[in-house]
């Protein structure tokens, strides 16, 4: 059992874990040195099972969600798990090399040894770099948020292309020809492979009505990334607030994808209304989760009141523009009102 001193517990978790990963890197270099001396395979395996690995596992086990954040812990564990699995594969290669009798078998194991050594080296290098173990929970949430942001933007681009293609088709084909085309039965519809994938006029109008909602959703998500997740607040924000915010990002992405899927022909108006309502439910929950980040702005007034002439200058921080977010939420609510509670006969 390893015991961390009080000083070690106060260190940044990334610094401690990164140092222990570097120790695992020494094992990888040892593997290269021992390749020419397969009779020392027992020492190599014993070294792999040494205290270096136990230190990594033990330090990760000390992380807790309150102090370090659930997102940071999950991402760190995934990175460590990948390194340990890669190291296990390399050890297995050593065992195969020591046991092989046929030249062809030894040659294959030797090739695997080089590939697995390089893979382990890349994982360790990545873990210690800027794209490896996050600095803190906010950094971990921000990285995951960026992935969701890119996917949301892709969904918005899909709808943009859908509308543009429908508008080109509408301009290039007279209404009468469209009706004749829709009535033409080529037999593919029975197999679910209908050739008509164009939006009709009603579907195009519906897609255009949904588009501003999706656009504001994407813009809102991006603004949270740029303002909220990139700000250093004067009053510390609990790690759980960042974790709960990320959960809403994942839910927002899923709801947006479902809404985009309903816009493809042939549309079901009821399904479109249902998915708009589901999206707005997530938006409302997201608005609630953001309140904790808006309230910490009051810390600036507290710090100003406590400042004396001998005090150091105020720490530099970015204040979140709550008014912009309120306006965005209100605009989305207005745009979605006709879908959430549509008048009789509409859509």
Secondary structure, DSSP 4 states (H G I P E B T S, - for coil): -----HHHHHS-HHHHHHHHHHHHHHHHHHHHHHTT-GGGHHHHHHHHTSHHHHHHHHHHHT--HHHH-HHHHHHHHHHHHHHHHHHHHHHHHHHHHHH--SHHHHHHHHHHHHHHHHHHHHHHHHHHSTTSS-SSHHHHHHHHHHHHHHHHHHHHHHHHHHHHHHHHHHHHS-HHHHHHHHH---SGGGGT--S-----HHHHHHHHHHHHHHHHHHHHHHHIIIIITT---SSPPPHHHHHHHHHHHHHHHHHHHHHHHHTSSSP-HHHHHHHHHHHHHHHHHHHHHHHHHHHGGGHHHHHHHH--TTSPPPPP-----HHHHHHHHHHHHHHHHHHHTPPTT--
